Amino acid sequence: MLWSGWGDPARAAELPAPVRELLTELLGVRPPAAPAATFGEVRLPPAALPPAVLAALAAVTGEEHVRADDDARIRHTRGKSTPDLLLMRAGDASDAPDAVVLPGSHEEVVEVLRLCAEHRVAVVPFGGGTSVVGGLTPARRGYAGVVALDLGRLDRLRSVDPVSMTADLEPGLRAPQAERLLAGHGLTLGHFPQSYEYATLGGFAAARSSGQASAGYGRFDDMVVGMTVATPRGTLEIGRAPKSAAGPDLRQVFLGSEGAFGVITSLRLRVHRAPAVRAYEGWRFETFAAGTAALRRLAQEGAPPTVLRLSDETETMVGLAKPTDLGTPGGDSGCLVVAGFEGAPGDVAHRREHAAALLVEAGGVHLGPEPGEKWAQGRFSAPYLRDSLLAAGATVETLETACFWADLPRLYDAVRLALHGALGSPLVMCHISHVYATGASLYFTVVTAQTGDPLAQWAAAKRAAGEAIVGAGGTISHHHGVGRDHLEAYAAEIGDLGGEILRGIKERLDPAGILNPGVLIPVY
Ligand SMILES: Cc1cc2nc3c(=O)[nH]c(=O)nc-3n(C[C@H](O)[C@H](O)[C@H](O)COP(=O)(O)OP(=O)(O)OC[C@H]3O[C@@H](n4cnc5c(N)ncnc54)[C@H](O)[C@@H]3O)c2cc1C
């Protein structure tokens, strides 16, 4: 993973010429005043952990699995939000952990937590490092140091239960690794977020991830039927049946807990048969409102597609819905729906027919397979473009929310208005990214010319958008999580008593407060 950006540096994306023109002419983007820092120019604080603590950690995991070198520290600094990337591009690694520890088993995780609690060392569980909400940037004050607990060595498929259709997998598995292992058994998880190439199963559970095929396979939190969690107070094994009436479901305490309550060391996940057929296609609607009404009907009237998304007029025109066509002159008009169907041939045929009848009735025009296939080809390429846009002098970031269908038009307008108010004349694109019977998620992409202080520029825009979301009845996050960036809005969303419940759980499981301090838990 590129330390200051996204993905494999060999796959860096050039900005197409029409996009460069669009940036200059429409948004007034100019090259940044200073070039991005090189790896050698990154400024790191001295490592703070006492040698005795490092030695004790090494005694648990083996010396080669405790790293305090610059390379390891820089690569475990923060996550991959645009502010995170802007700081790294400026050579600022002031949030670097003092050491990176790579445990090889659940027992080693338990022992590392015990040691860190004893020495008051903060522990940041680290999966793929793709958090976009400050979930990997703990508060350091009051701690003897910070350790990034990289779960990458916990990367096994432990077992498959083909009768129950579940699999036990370790949290450090990246999504493609997990899919490869399951493919050996003819199975799939069906979880394909845009961060698919790098994010891990543990991170998906800890941040309640949602993938591009969630309409069909469900969100990641729907897939978790059991888990093992290491906490400073000991181990929890949760989930002995698919559903239970034995009190509140403790799985829900750890789903979305972002490393603040414990470290997930194993997951029992629902799996599906690998689909025999995949068919993606495009539909066009005249307006976003008409497309929204059609998606709502699809979500409410049964048998929805596996992938279902609707781009608004701006996103469709710019071509972001089909990244391979980005900026193509004379781009599409109207609003593009991508519908993808995966499964057994009969099931796919039935759902396609049902969807087609409904979409035609709702005013949709069938565009054939091409837009859907192009979307599928380019589905993981947008994060690479972000690096090129930042280098060209644009500020580009995404934000997401969800609400009930009845509130959706108001929420859409409110967020767009807030972003325009905060940024002048940005390009604001949006798509409905996930649908449910009762509501949907809106995903916004914003591009604007960088000011001299792009961090402050984005902070103001993000604040305005957050206030608009709260005011219009949306949640501060549908799938990115809380981290530190959404803490204030989350505190308002759950209220004082909600915050107290979280603090109560935290105090019981983590009395020394070493787990990801400053993340998730509202403090009054
Ligand atoms: C370009 C890009 C695209 C993205 N697209 C999507 C998307 O489509 N859908 C989506 O849902 N999200 C998306 N994200 C956000 C991010 O990928 C998800 O939040 C993902 O779930 C994080 O997984 P990770 O393994 O990288 O976790 P990390 O970023 O390493 O960690 C995330 C949080 O979980 C905690 N954590 C990690 N592992 C564990 C564990 N084993 N036990 C306890 N706590 C743990 C961490 O401490 C941190 O607070 C995107 C991010 C980027 C940068």
The ligand as an ORCA input file, in Angstrom:
! r2SCAN-3c Opt
* xyz 0 1
  C     -10.791      4.296     -0.842
  C     -11.678      3.781      0.251
  C     -12.898      3.211     -0.060
  C     -13.736      2.744      0.941
  N     -14.908      2.148      0.600
  C     -15.703      1.641      1.566
  C     -16.919      0.980      1.216
  O     -17.270      0.833      0.052
  N     -17.672      0.483      2.231
  C     -17.292      0.598      3.526
  O     -17.992      0.113      4.395
  N     -16.166      1.242      3.876
  C     -15.357      1.744      2.940
  N     -14.188      2.371      3.292
  C     -13.829      2.494      4.714
  C     -12.998      1.315      5.251
  O     -12.439      0.567      4.206
  C     -13.875      0.424      6.106
  O     -14.214      1.122      7.288
  C     -13.247     -0.921      6.502
  O     -14.205     -1.639      7.228
  C     -11.992     -0.771      7.327
  O     -11.318     -2.019      7.315
  P      -9.762     -2.105      7.671
  O      -9.392     -3.529      7.738
  O      -8.974     -1.255      6.783
  O      -9.773     -1.525      9.146
  P      -8.850     -0.411      9.775
  O      -8.944      0.841      9.005
  O      -7.505     -0.962     10.018
  O      -9.607     -0.225     11.158
  C     -10.889      0.356     11.222
  C     -11.319      0.433     12.694
  O     -11.546     -0.871     13.195
  C     -10.635     -1.189     14.252
  N     -10.220     -2.576     14.022
  C      -9.608     -3.096     12.920
  N      -9.445     -4.426     13.072
  C      -9.973     -4.755     14.272
  C     -10.113     -5.980     14.998
  N      -9.685     -7.147     14.518
  N     -10.694     -5.929     16.220
  C     -11.147     -4.773     16.722
  N     -11.039     -3.592     16.092
  C     -10.470     -3.585     14.881
  C      -9.520     -0.180     14.146
  O      -8.911      0.081     15.381
  C     -10.242      1.035     13.590
  O     -10.867      1.760     14.607
  C     -13.340      2.865      2.300
  C     -12.103      3.432      2.599
  C     -11.280      3.888      1.591
  C      -9.952      4.492      1.944
*
